[in-house]
């Protein structure tokens, strides 16, 4: 990734963090603890009209391998 793109993404993240101040800490905790097999990931979306959509998944060893491969692609 070139330097200009890194600066642009940094600015976007800074604005996002300002708008959603609790989220960066959440990300830091997840990064610190990492994801482990059998971790449950819950996702819930509440739309302005009150409609709710939610789901969850249990992280598997193959998911962890996929995440690791994706990290390697980033380098």
PDB file of N, CA, C and O in Angstrom:
ATOM      1  N   UNK A   1       0.855  -1.173   0.000  1.00  0.00           N
ATOM      2  CA  UNK A   1       0.000   0.000   0.000  1.00  0.00           C
ATOM      3  C   UNK A   1       0.899   1.233   0.000  1.00  0.00           C
ATOM      4  O   UNK A   1       1.857   1.315   0.769  1.00  0.00           O
ATOM      5  N   UNK A   2       0.582   2.185  -0.865  1.00  0.00           N
ATOM      6  CA  UNK A   2       1.436   3.368  -0.939  1.00  0.00           C
ATOM      7  C   UNK A   2       1.133   4.345   0.198  1.00  0.00           C
ATOM      8  O   UNK A   2       0.097   4.271   0.857  1.00  0.00           O
ATOM      9  N   UNK A   3       2.063   5.245   0.395  1.00  0.00           N
ATOM     10  CA  UNK A   3       1.997   6.187   1.518  1.00  0.00           C
ATOM     11  C   UNK A   3       0.749   7.071   1.452  1.00  0.00           C
ATOM     12  O   UNK A   3       0.105   7.315   2.473  1.00  0.00           O
ATOM     13  N   UNK A   4       0.410   7.549   0.259  1.00  0.00           N
ATOM     14  CA  UNK A   4      -0.768   8.401   0.100  1.00  0.00           C
ATOM     15  C   UNK A   4      -2.048   7.683   0.512  1.00  0.00           C
ATOM     16  O   UNK A   4      -2.913   8.272   1.159  1.00  0.00           O
ATOM     17  N   UNK A   5      -2.167   6.414   0.137  1.00  0.00           N
ATOM     18  CA  UNK A   5      -3.343   5.631   0.500  1.00  0.00           C
ATOM     19  C   UNK A   5      -3.392   5.418   2.010  1.00  0.00           C
ATOM     20  O   UNK A   5      -4.467   5.447   2.609  1.00  0.00           O
ATOM     21  N   UNK A   6      -2.223   5.203   2.626  1.00  0.00           N
ATOM     22  CA  UNK A   6      -2.180   5.032   4.078  1.00  0.00           C
ATOM     23  C   UNK A   6      -2.665   6.306   4.782  1.00  0.00           C
ATOM     24  O   UNK A   6      -3.417   6.228   5.754  1.00  0.00           O
ATOM     25  N   UNK A   7      -2.241   7.463   4.299  1.00  0.00           N
ATOM     26  CA  UNK A   7      -2.687   8.726   4.891  1.00  0.00           C
ATOM     27  C   UNK A   7      -4.189   8.912   4.723  1.00  0.00           C
ATOM     28  O   UNK A   7      -4.871   9.353   5.648  1.00  0.00           O
ATOM     29  N   UNK A   8      -4.705   8.577   3.539  1.00  0.00           N
ATOM     30  CA  UNK A   8      -6.136   8.713   3.277  1.00  0.00           C
ATOM     31  C   UNK A   8      -6.934   7.801   4.211  1.00  0.00           C
ATOM     32  O   UNK A   8      -7.919   8.234   4.808  1.00  0.00           O
ATOM     33  N   UNK A   9      -6.516   6.553   4.336  1.00  0.00           N
ATOM     34  CA  UNK A   9      -7.210   5.616   5.220  1.00  0.00           C
ATOM     35  C   UNK A   9      -7.121   6.063   6.677  1.00  0.00           C
ATOM     36  O   UNK A   9      -8.074   5.912   7.441  1.00  0.00           O
ATOM     37  N   UNK A  10      -5.967   6.617   7.052  1.00  0.00           N
ATOM     38  CA  UNK A  10      -5.808   7.127   8.417  1.00  0.00           C
ATOM     39  C   UNK A  10      -6.798   8.237   8.714  1.00  0.00           C
ATOM     40  O   UNK A  10      -7.373   8.286   9.802  1.00  0.00           O
ATOM     41  N   UNK A  11      -7.001   9.129   7.751  1.00  0.00           N
ATOM     42  CA  UNK A  11      -7.962  10.210   7.920  1.00  0.00           C
ATOM     43  C   UNK A  11      -9.393   9.689   8.004  1.00  0.00           C
ATOM     44  O   UNK A  11     -10.189  10.175   8.808  1.00  0.00           O
ATOM     45  N   UNK A  12      -9.713   8.712   7.182  1.00  0.00           N
ATOM     46  CA  UNK A  12     -11.050   8.117   7.211  1.00  0.00           C
ATOM     47  C   UNK A  12     -11.284   7.434   8.548  1.00  0.00           C
ATOM     48  O   UNK A  12     -12.353   7.574   9.141  1.00  0.00           O
ATOM     49  N   UNK A  13     -10.281   6.691   9.029  1.00  0.00           N
ATOM     50  CA  UNK A  13     -10.417   6.003  10.325  1.00  0.00           C
ATOM     51  C   UNK A  13     -10.565   7.016  11.463  1.00  0.00           C
ATOM     52  O   UNK A  13     -11.338   6.798  12.396  1.00  0.00           O
ATOM     53  N   UNK A  14      -9.821   8.123  11.383  1.00  0.00           N
ATOM     54  CA  UNK A  14      -9.909   9.151  12.424  1.00  0.00           C
ATOM     55  C   UNK A  14     -11.326   9.728  12.488  1.00  0.00           C
ATOM     56  O   UNK A  14     -11.867   9.923  13.576  1.00  0.00           O
ATOM     57  N   UNK A  15     -11.922   9.999  11.337  1.00  0.00           N
ATOM     58  CA  UNK A  15     -13.283  10.535  11.313  1.00  0.00           C
ATOM     59  C   UNK A  15     -14.274   9.495  11.841  1.00  0.00           C
ATOM     60  O   UNK A  15     -15.160   9.820  12.631  1.00  0.00           O
ATOM     61  N   UNK A  16     -14.120   8.248  11.403  1.00  0.00           N
ATOM     62  CA  UNK A  16     -14.997   7.165  11.874  1.00  0.00           C
ATOM     63  C   UNK A  16     -14.881   7.026  13.391  1.00  0.00           C
ATOM     64  O   UNK A  16     -15.891   6.883  14.080  1.00  0.00           O
ATOM     65  N   UNK A  17     -13.656   7.068  13.912  1.00  0.00           N
ATOM     66  CA  UNK A  17     -13.417   6.940  15.356  1.00  0.00           C
ATOM     67  C   UNK A  17     -14.052   8.084  16.137  1.00  0.00           C
ATOM     68  O   UNK A  17     -14.572   7.884  17.235  1.00  0.00           O
ATOM     69  N   UNK A  18     -14.006   9.287  15.562  1.00  0.00           N
ATOM     70  CA  UNK A  18     -14.627  10.432  16.218  1.00  0.00           C
ATOM     71  C   UNK A  18     -16.143  10.268  16.267  1.00  0.00           C
ATOM     72  O   UNK A  18     -16.778  10.604  17.266  1.00  0.00           O
ATOM     73  N   UNK A  19     -16.718   9.748  15.182  1.00  0.00           N
ATOM     74  CA  UNK A  19     -18.165   9.551  15.116  1.00  0.00           C
ATOM     75  C   UNK A  19     -18.640   8.384  15.995  1.00  0.00           C
ATOM     76  O   UNK A  19     -19.782   8.376  16.456  1.00  0.00           O
ATOM     77  N   UNK A  20     -17.769   7.411  16.221  1.00  0.00           N
ATOM     78  CA  UNK A  20     -18.123   6.192  16.966  1.00  0.00           C
ATOM     79  C   UNK A  20     -17.015   5.890  17.985  1.00  0.00           C
ATOM     80  O   UNK A  20     -16.254   4.940  17.800  1.00  0.00           O
ATOM     81  N   UNK A  21     -16.916   6.682  19.052  1.00  0.00           N
ATOM     82  CA  UNK A  21     -15.765   6.611  19.961  1.00  0.00           C
ATOM     83  C   UNK A  21     -15.583   5.283  20.698  1.00  0.00           C
ATOM     84  O   UNK A  21     -14.466   4.986  21.121  1.00  0.00           O
ATOM     85  N   UNK A  22     -16.609   4.488  20.868  1.00  0.00           N
ATOM     86  CA  UNK A  22     -16.456   3.213  21.578  1.00  0.00           C
ATOM     87  C   UNK A  22     -15.879   2.115  20.688  1.00  0.00           C
ATOM     88  O   UNK A  22     -15.287   1.158  21.185  1.00  0.00           O
ATOM     89  N   UNK A  23     -16.052   2.253  19.370  1.00  0.00           N
ATOM     90  CA  UNK A  23     -15.653   1.176  18.462  1.00  0.00           C
ATOM     91  C   UNK A  23     -14.143   0.933  18.414  1.00  0.00           C
ATOM     92  O   UNK A  23     -13.730  -0.227  18.427  1.00  0.00           O
ATOM     93  N   UNK A  24     -13.296   1.971  18.358  1.00  0.00           N
ATOM     94  CA  UNK A  24     -11.853   1.707  18.317  1.00  0.00           C
ATOM     95  C   UNK A  24     -11.357   0.887  19.519  1.00  0.00           C
ATOM     96  O   UNK A  24     -10.487   0.030  19.365  1.00  0.00           O
ATOM     97  N   UNK A  25     -11.905   1.149  20.707  1.00  0.00           N
ATOM     98  CA  UNK A  25     -11.505   0.372  21.879  1.00  0.00           C
ATOM     99  C   UNK A  25     -11.933  -1.086  21.719  1.00  0.00           C
ATOM    100  O   UNK A  25     -11.187  -1.998  22.075  1.00  0.00           O
ATOM    101  N   UNK A  26     -13.132  -1.303  21.185  1.00  0.00           N
ATOM    102  CA  UNK A  26     -13.612  -2.658  20.907  1.00  0.00           C
ATOM    103  C   UNK A  26     -12.630  -3.388  19.990  1.00  0.00           C
ATOM    104  O   UNK A  26     -12.264  -4.535  20.245  1.00  0.00           O
ATOM    105  N   UNK A  27     -12.208  -2.706  18.919  1.00  0.00           N
ATOM    106  CA  UNK A  27     -11.271  -3.309  17.962  1.00  0.00           C
ATOM    107  C   UNK A  27      -9.943  -3.620  18.646  1.00  0.00           C
ATOM    108  O   UNK A  27      -9.357  -4.674  18.402  1.00  0.00           O
ATOM    109  N   UNK A  28      -9.459  -2.712  19.503  1.00  0.00           N
ATOM    110  CA  UNK A  28      -8.194  -2.942  20.215  1.00  0.00           C
ATOM    111  C   UNK A  28      -8.267  -4.171  21.111  1.00  0.00           C
ATOM    112  O   UNK A  28      -7.325  -4.962  21.164  1.00  0.00           O
ATOM    113  N   UNK A  29      -9.382  -4.332  21.815  1.00  0.00           N
ATOM    114  CA  UNK A  29      -9.548  -5.491  22.701  1.00  0.00           C
ATOM    115  C   UNK A  29      -9.563  -6.775  21.888  1.00  0.00           C
ATOM    116  O   UNK A  29      -8.932  -7.760  22.271  1.00  0.00           O
ATOM    117  N   UNK A  30     -10.283  -6.771  20.763  1.00  0.00           N
ATOM    118  CA  UNK A  30     -10.344  -7.966  19.916  1.00  0.00           C
ATOM    119  C   UNK A  30      -8.961  -8.280  19.359  1.00  0.00           C
ATOM    120  O   UNK A  30      -8.554  -9.442  19.333  1.00  0.00           O
ATOM    121  N   UNK A  31      -8.238  -7.260  18.917  1.00  0.00           N
ATOM    122  CA  UNK A  31      -6.883  -7.485  18.402  1.00  0.00           C
ATOM    123  C   UNK A  31      -5.973  -8.024  19.496  1.00  0.00           C
ATOM    124  O   UNK A  31      -5.178  -8.932  19.254  1.00  0.00           O
ATOM    125  N   UNK A  32      -6.087  -7.466  20.698  1.00  0.00           N
ATOM    126  CA  UNK A  32      -5.239  -7.907  21.811  1.00  0.00           C
ATOM    127  C   UNK A  32      -5.526  -9.363  22.173  1.00  0.00           C
ATOM    128  O   UNK A  32      -4.604 -10.162  22.341  1.00  0.00           O
ATOM    129  N   UNK A  33      -6.800  -9.699  22.292  1.00  0.00           N
ATOM    130  CA  UNK A  33      -7.183 -11.060  22.685  1.00  0.00           C
ATOM    131  C   UNK A  33      -7.150 -12.039  21.527  1.00  0.00           C
ATOM    132  O   UNK A  33      -6.985 -13.241  21.734  1.00  0.00           O
ATOM    133  N   UNK A  34      -7.304 -11.542  20.320  1.00  0.00           N
ATOM    134  CA  UNK A  34      -7.340 -12.405  19.149  1.00  0.00           C
ATOM    135  C   UNK A  34      -8.632 -13.205  19.097  1.00  0.00           C
ATOM    136  O   UNK A  34      -9.413 -13.225  20.047  1.00  0.00           O
ATOM    137  N   UNK A  35      -8.832 -13.852  17.983  1.00  0.00           N
ATOM    138  CA  UNK A  35      -9.962 -14.758  17.854  1.00  0.00           C
ATOM    139  C   UNK A  35      -9.449 -16.173  18.044  1.00  0.00           C
ATOM    140  O   UNK A  35      -8.362 -16.522  17.583  1.00  0.00           O
ATOM    141  N   UNK A  36     -10.229 -16.966  18.715  1.00  0.00           N
ATOM    142  CA  UNK A  36      -9.858 -18.351  18.986  1.00  0.00           C
ATOM    143  C   UNK A  36     -10.979 -19.245  18.490  1.00  0.00           C
ATOM    144  O   UNK A  36     -12.123 -18.807  18.371  1.00  0.00           O
ATOM    145  N   UNK A  37     -10.658 -20.484  18.204  1.00  0.00           N
ATOM    146  CA  UNK A  37     -11.687 -21.447  17.812  1.00  0.00           C
ATOM    147  C   UNK A  37     -12.740 -21.510  18.916  1.00  0.00           C
ATOM    148  O   UNK A  37     -12.425 -21.400  20.101  1.00  0.00           O
ATOM    149  N   UNK A  38     -13.968 -21.684  18.513  1.00  0.00           N
ATOM    150  CA  UNK A  38     -15.142 -21.773  19.393  1.00  0.00           C
ATOM    151  C   UNK A  38     -15.581 -20.422  19.952  1.00  0.00           C
ATOM    152  O   UNK A  38     -16.485 -20.371  20.786  1.00  0.00           O
ATOM    153  N   UNK A  39     -14.963 -19.329  19.512  1.00  0.00           N
ATOM    154  CA  UNK A  39     -15.437 -17.999  19.855  1.00  0.00           C
ATOM    155  C   UNK A  39     -16.732 -17.758  19.088  1.00  0.00           C
ATOM    156  O   UNK A  39     -16.827 -18.088  17.906  1.00  0.00           O
ATOM    157  N   UNK A  40     -17.726 -17.185  19.757  1.00  0.00           N
ATOM    158  CA  UNK A  40     -19.001 -16.873  19.111  1.00  0.00           C
ATOM    159  C   UNK A  40     -19.005 -15.402  18.700  1.00  0.00           C
ATOM    160  O   UNK A  40     -18.716 -14.521  19.509  1.00  0.00           O
ATOM    161  N   UNK A  41     -19.330 -15.152  17.453  1.00  0.00           N
ATOM    162  CA  UNK A  41     -19.443 -13.797  16.932  1.00  0.00           C
ATOM    163  C   UNK A  41     -20.932 -13.524  16.700  1.00  0.00           C
ATOM    164  O   UNK A  41     -21.568 -14.184  15.879  1.00  0.00           O
ATOM    165  N   UNK A  42     -21.486 -12.543  17.433  1.00  0.00           N
ATOM    166  CA  UNK A  42     -22.886 -12.150  17.287  1.00  0.00           C
ATOM    167  C   UNK A  42     -22.958 -10.858  16.496  1.00  0.00           C
ATOM    168  O   UNK A  42     -22.208  -9.916  16.750  1.00  0.00           O
ATOM    169  N   UNK A  43     -23.873 -10.824  15.528  1.00  0.00           N
ATOM    170  CA  UNK A  43     -24.054  -9.640  14.705  1.00  0.00           C
ATOM    171  C   UNK A  43     -25.533  -9.274  14.738  1.00  0.00           C
ATOM    172  O   UNK A  43     -26.398 -10.119  14.508  1.00  0.00           O
ATOM    173  N   UNK A  44     -25.814  -7.999  15.028  1.00  0.00           N
ATOM    174  CA  UNK A  44     -27.197  -7.539  15.094  1.00  0.00           C
ATOM    175  C   UNK A  44     -27.289  -6.186  14.405  1.00  0.00           C
ATOM    176  O   UNK A  44     -26.499  -5.285  14.684  1.00  0.00           O
ATOM    177  N   UNK A  45     -28.250  -6.049  13.512  1.00  0.00           N
ATOM    178  CA  UNK A  45     -28.510  -4.795  12.823  1.00  0.00           C
ATOM    179  C   UNK A  45     -29.920  -4.359  13.197  1.00  0.00           C
ATOM    180  O   UNK A  45     -30.868  -5.132  13.055  1.00  0.00           O
ATOM    181  N   UNK A  46     -30.066  -3.121  13.676  1.00  0.00           N
ATOM    182  CA  UNK A  46     -31.379  -2.546  13.956  1.00  0.00           C
ATOM    183  C   UNK A  46     -31.581  -1.373  13.008  1.00  0.00           C
ATOM    184  O   UNK A  46     -30.862  -0.376  13.075  1.00  0.00           O
ATOM    185  N   UNK A  47     -32.559  -1.499  12.132  1.00  0.00           N
ATOM    186  CA  UNK A  47     -32.840  -0.458  11.150  1.00  0.00           C
ATOM    187  C   UNK A  47     -33.654   0.663  11.789  1.00  0.00           C
ATOM    188  O   UNK A  47     -34.283   0.458  12.827  1.00  0.00           O
ATOM    189  N   UNK A  48     -33.645   1.849  11.175  1.00  0.00           N
ATOM    190  CA  UNK A  48     -34.400   2.978  11.733  1.00  0.00           C
ATOM    191  C   UNK A  48     -35.891   2.678  11.938  1.00  0.00           C
ATOM    192  O   UNK A  48     -36.523   3.244  12.830  1.00  0.00           O
ATOM    193  N   UNK A  49     -36.449   1.789  11.114  1.00  0.00           N
ATOM    194  CA  UNK A  49     -37.871   1.456  11.266  1.00  0.00           C
ATOM    195  C   UNK A  49     -38.123   0.434  12.379  1.00  0.00           C
ATOM    196  O   UNK A  49     -39.262   0.023  12.599  1.00  0.00           O
ATOM    197  N   UNK A  50     -37.042   0.020  13.090  1.00  0.00           N
ATOM    198  CA  UNK A  50     -37.172  -0.925  14.192  1.00  0.00           C
ATOM    199  C   UNK A  50     -36.981  -2.380  13.793  1.00  0.00           C
ATOM    200  O   UNK A  50     -36.903  -3.254  14.656  1.00  0.00           O
ATOM    201  N   UNK A  51     -36.904  -2.649  12.489  1.00  0.00           N
ATOM    202  CA  UNK A  51     -36.672  -4.018  12.028  1.00  0.00           C
ATOM    203  C   UNK A  51     -35.283  -4.479  12.471  1.00  0.00           C
ATOM    204  O   UNK A  51     -34.308  -3.743  12.324  1.00  0.00           O
ATOM    205  N   UNK A  52     -35.192  -5.695  13.011  1.00  0.00           N
ATOM    206  CA  UNK A  52     -33.929  -6.232  13.514  1.00  0.00           C
ATOM    207  C   UNK A  52     -33.573  -7.498  12.732  1.00  0.00           C
ATOM    208  O   UNK A  52     -34.410  -8.372  12.506  1.00  0.00           O
ATOM    209  N   UNK A  53     -32.313  -7.562  12.330  1.00  0.00           N
ATOM    210  CA  UNK A  53     -31.765  -8.756  11.687  1.00  0.00           C
ATOM    211  C   UNK A  53     -30.546  -9.150  12.503  1.00  0.00           C
ATOM    212  O   UNK A  53     -29.673  -8.321  12.761  1.00  0.00           O
ATOM    213  N   UNK A  54     -30.482 -10.416  12.911  1.00  0.00           N
ATOM    214  CA  UNK A  54     -29.306 -10.844  13.673  1.00  0.00           C
ATOM    215  C   UNK A  54     -28.899 -12.254  13.290  1.00  0.00           C
ATOM    216  O   UNK A  54     -29.684 -13.039  12.758  1.00  0.00           O
ATOM    217  N   UNK A  55     -27.654 -12.538  13.580  1.00  0.00           N
ATOM    218  CA  UNK A  55     -27.088 -13.847  13.290  1.00  0.00           C
ATOM    219  C   UNK A  55     -25.873 -14.040  14.188  1.00  0.00           C
ATOM    220  O   UNK A  55     -25.380 -13.092  14.799  1.00  0.00           O
ATOM    221  N   UNK A  56     -25.399 -15.273  14.260  1.00  0.00           N
ATOM    222  CA  UNK A  56     -24.150 -15.526  14.973  1.00  0.00           C
ATOM    223  C   UNK A  56     -23.427 -16.663  14.292  1.00  0.00           C
ATOM    224  O   UNK A  56     -24.016 -17.432  13.532  1.00  0.00           O
ATOM    225  N   UNK A  57     -22.155 -16.758  14.574  1.00  0.00           N
ATOM    226  CA  UNK A  57     -21.365 -17.870  14.055  1.00  0.00           C
ATOM    227  C   UNK A  57     -20.286 -18.234  15.057  1.00  0.00           C
ATOM    228  O   UNK A  57     -19.812 -17.395  15.822  1.00  0.00           O
ATOM    229  N   UNK A  58     -19.915 -19.490  15.035  1.00  0.00           N
ATOM    230  CA  UNK A  58     -18.840 -19.967  15.899  1.00  0.00           C
ATOM    231  C   UNK A  58     -17.577 -20.077  15.038  1.00  0.00           C
ATOM    232  O   UNK A  58     -17.561 -20.767  14.018  1.00  0.00           O
ATOM    233  N   UNK A  59     -16.528 -19.386  15.469  1.00  0.00           N
ATOM    234  CA  UNK A  59     -15.259 -19.401  14.736  1.00  0.00           C
ATOM    235  C   UNK A  59     -14.659 -20.809  14.792  1.00  0.00           C
ATOM    236  O   UNK A  59     -14.579 -21.419  15.858  1.00  0.00           O
ATOM    237  N   UNK A  60     -14.240 -21.313  13.630  1.00  0.00           N
ATOM    238  CA  UNK A  60     -13.640 -22.642  13.538  1.00  0.00           C
ATOM    239  C   UNK A  60     -12.143 -22.522  13.251  1.00  0.00           C
ATOM    240  O   UNK A  60     -11.645 -21.443  12.929  1.00  0.00           O
ATOM    241  N   UNK A  61     -11.455 -23.616  13.370  1.00  0.00           N
ATOM    242  CA  UNK A  61     -10.023 -23.640  13.029  1.00  0.00           C
ATOM    243  C   UNK A  61      -9.815 -23.254  11.570  1.00  0.00           C
ATOM    244  O   UNK A  61      -8.858 -22.547  11.253  1.00  0.00           O
ATOM    245  N   UNK A  62     -10.702 -23.708  10.669  1.00  0.00           N
ATOM    246  CA  UNK A  62     -10.544 -23.353   9.249  1.00  0.00           C
ATOM    247  C   UNK A  62     -10.773 -21.857   9.029  1.00  0.00           C
ATOM    248  O   UNK A  62     -10.149 -21.264   8.150  1.00  0.00           O
ATOM    249  N   UNK A  63     -11.657 -21.241   9.813  1.00  0.00           N
ATOM    250  CA  UNK A  63     -11.830 -19.781   9.734  1.00  0.00           C
ATOM    251  C   UNK A  63     -10.533 -19.088  10.116  1.00  0.00           C
ATOM    252  O   UNK A  63     -10.106 -18.146   9.448  1.00  0.00           O
ATOM    253  N   UNK A  64      -9.907 -19.554  11.191  1.00  0.00           N
ATOM    254  CA  UNK A  64      -8.653 -18.950  11.649  1.00  0.00           C
ATOM    255  C   UNK A  64      -7.566 -19.081  10.587  1.00  0.00           C
ATOM    256  O   UNK A  64      -6.779 -18.155  10.391  1.00  0.00           O
ATOM    257  N   UNK A  65      -7.517 -20.223   9.902  1.00  0.00           N
ATOM    258  CA  UNK A  65      -6.536 -20.412   8.826  1.00  0.00           C
ATOM    259  C   UNK A  65      -6.810 -19.440   7.688  1.00  0.00           C
ATOM    260  O   UNK A  65      -5.880 -18.863   7.124  1.00  0.00           O
ATOM    261  N   UNK A  66      -8.085 -19.258   7.347  1.00  0.00           N
ATOM    262  CA  UNK A  66      -8.454 -18.305   6.303  1.00  0.00           C
ATOM    263  C   UNK A  66      -8.035 -16.893   6.682  1.00  0.00           C
ATOM    264  O   UNK A  66      -7.465 -16.177   5.858  1.00  0.00           O
ATOM    265  N   UNK A  67      -8.310 -16.479   7.921  1.00  0.00           N
ATOM    266  CA  UNK A  67      -7.916 -15.147   8.379  1.00  0.00           C
ATOM    267  C   UNK A  67      -6.403 -14.960   8.270  1.00  0.00           C
ATOM    268  O   UNK A  67      -5.929 -13.897   7.869  1.00  0.00           O
ATOM    269  N   UNK A  68      -5.655 -15.994   8.628  1.00  0.00           N
ATOM    270  CA  UNK A  68      -4.189 -15.924   8.557  1.00  0.00           C
ATOM    271  C   UNK A  68      -3.729 -15.775   7.107  1.00  0.00           C
ATOM    272  O   UNK A  68      -2.819 -14.995   6.825  1.00  0.00           O
ATOM    273  N   UNK A  69      -4.347 -16.510   6.192  1.00  0.00           N
ATOM    274  CA  UNK A  69      -4.003 -16.398   4.769  1.00  0.00           C
ATOM    275  C   UNK A  69      -4.323 -14.995   4.250  1.00  0.00           C
ATOM    276  O   UNK A  69      -3.552 -14.437   3.469  1.00  0.00           O
ATOM    277  N   UNK A  70      -5.440 -14.425   4.670  1.00  0.00           N
ATOM    278  CA  UNK A  70      -5.790 -13.075   4.253  1.00  0.00           C
ATOM    279  C   UNK A  70      -4.785 -12.057   4.769  1.00  0.00           C
ATOM    280  O   UNK A  70      -4.462 -11.098   4.069  1.00  0.00           O
ATOM    281  N   UNK A  71      -4.287 -12.255   5.988  1.00  0.00           N
ATOM    282  CA  UNK A  71      -3.256 -11.369   6.537  1.00  0.00           C
ATOM    283  C   UNK A  71      -2.002 -11.411   5.676  1.00  0.00           C
ATOM    284  O   UNK A  71      -1.369 -10.384   5.430  1.00  0.00           O
ATOM    285  N   UNK A  72      -1.650 -12.613   5.219  1.00  0.00           N
ATOM    286  CA  UNK A  72      -0.448 -12.769   4.396  1.00  0.00           C
ATOM    287  C   UNK A  72      -0.602 -12.060   3.060  1.00  0.00           C
ATOM    288  O   UNK A  72       0.374 -11.527   2.531  1.00  0.00           O
ATOM    289  N   UNK A  73      -1.798 -12.045   2.509  1.00  0.00           N
ATOM    290  CA  UNK A  73      -2.041 -11.342   1.240  1.00  0.00           C
ATOM    291  C   UNK A  73      -1.843  -9.845   1.380  1.00  0.00           C
ATOM    292  O   UNK A  73      -1.421  -9.175   0.437  1.00  0.00           O
ATOM    293  N   UNK A  74      -2.148  -9.325   2.553  1.00  0.00           N
ATOM    294  CA  UNK A  74      -2.022  -7.891   2.816  1.00  0.00           C
ATOM    295  C   UNK A  74      -0.568  -7.436   2.796  1.00  0.00           C
ATOM    296  O   UNK A  74      -0.289  -6.274   2.499  1.00  0.00           O
ATOM    297  N   UNK A  75       0.352  -8.329   3.104  1.00  0.00           N
ATOM    298  CA  UNK A  75       1.781  -7.953   3.200  1.00  0.00           C
ATOM    299  C   UNK A  75       2.412  -7.766   1.866  1.00  0.00           C
ATOM    300  O   UNK A  75       3.599  -7.452   1.784  1.00  0.00           O
TER     301      UNK A  75
END
